[in-house]
C-alpha cells in the first residue's frame, strides 16, 4: 500500500493543472465579489435617493434599481458557480492522490469531476459577461439622451 516517491511524482505533476485552475478562478472570484459589492452599494444609494427624488426621476431610479437587482442575482449565480468550480478542482486534487495512494481506478470519477469544474467555470464566466452587458444597459439608462448623442 505504501507508494514510493517516484510513484507519487507523476501524481504531483498531474495535480498542477487543477491547482492552477483554482488560482485562476480565485482571481475571477476576487473581481466578481468586488463588482457584486459595488452594485449592492449603488442599489443602497439609489434606494436612499428614491425617497427624496423629484417625481420625474422616480421611474428612472426604479429602473436602475431593478437592473442592479437583476445584476446582483446574476452575479450571485456566477459567484456560486465559480466557488463550485474551485471546490470541484480541489476535490479533483484529492481524487488524484487517493487514486494513486489507494491503487484504485477512479478515472471516470476524475474525468467527471474535472469536466464539472470546467462547466461551472464556463457558467461563471457567462454570468460575468451577462453582468457586464447589464451594466452597459444601466449606464445607457442613467445617461439617457446624453448616451445617444455621444455615439
N, C-alpha and C positions, 0 to 999 in steps of 0.2 A: 504494500500500500504506500510505502514511502517513495517519494519521487526524488530523482537527483536534480541538481541544478541545471544540467544540460537538458533535462526533460521539461523544466519549468521555463527556461529562457524563451522558447518559441511562444509559450502562452503569454509571457510578458510582452513580447513583440506584437502579438495579436491584440492584446488589450489596449495598445496605444491608440488605435482608431477610436474606440468608444470614449476614451479619456479626452481625446481632442474634441470629439463631438460634445462632451459635457462642457468643456471650456468655451467652445463657440456658442452653444446655446445659453450658457451663463451670461455671456456678453449681450445676447439678444434679450434675455430676461431683464438685464440691467436697463437697457434702452426702453423696453416695454413698460417696466414699472415707473420709470421717470415720466413717460408720456401719460400713463394712467394717473399718476399723482397730479400732473398739471391739468388734465381735463377735469378731475374731481374738484380741484381748487377753483378752476374757471367756472364750473357749474355753481359752486357756492357763491362766488362773487356775483354772477348773473342773477342768482336767486335773491340776493340782497338788493340788487339794483331793481328787480322787478317790483318790489314793494313801493318804491318811490318813483318809478319811471312814468313819464308822460304817457297818456293813453295811446298816442301814435307809435310809441316804441314797444309797447307790451307784446304785440304779436311777433315782432322780430326777436325779442328776448326769449319768448317762449319757444320759438322755432330753434333758436340757438341752444337752449337748454335741452330740447328734445334730441337734437343731433348729438350733443355731448353725452346724453344718456345712452343713445344708440352706440356711440363710440366706446363708452365705458363697458357696455355689455360685450361688445365685440372684443375689446382688449382683455376683458376677464376671460373669455374663451381662449384667446391667444395665449394668455399667461398660463392658464391651466394646461393647455396642450404643450407648451414649451416645458413646463415643470414635469409633465408626464414623460416627455421625451428624455429629459435628464434622468428621471427615475428609471426608465427602461434601459438607458445606456449604462447606468450604474449597476443595475441587475444583470446586464449583459456581461460586464466585467466579472461579477461574482460567478455567473454561469460558466464562463470560460475557465476560471480557475477550478470550479467544482468539477467540471467535465474532466480536466486533466488530473486533478488530485484523486478523484474517486474512480477514475478509469471508466466513466460512463459515456455512452454515446447519446448525447442530447443535441445533436446537430440541428434537428428540426426546431427544437425549442430556442436554440441560439439564433437561428435564422429568423424565426417569427418575432423574437424579441427585438432584433436589430431592425427588421422591417417596420415593426410597430413604432420604434423610436423615430425612425425617419419619417413615417407617415404623420406622427404627431408634430414633428418639426415642420413638415410641409404645411400642415394645418395652421400652426402658429404663425408662420411667415405669411400665409394667405390672410389671416386675421389682421396681421400687422399692415399689410398692403391695403386692405379694406379700410382700416383706420386712417391711413394716410389719405385715401380717397375721400372719406367723410370729413376729414379736417379741411380739405380744399373746398368741399361743399359748404362747410360752416364759414369759411373765410369769404366765399362769394356772397353768402347771405349777410354777413356782417358788413362787408364793404358796399353791398348793394349796387347802385348805379356806378359808383366810382370804379368798380372792378371792370365793368364792360367798357368804360372809357379808356382804361389803361391798356387793354389789349385783348 
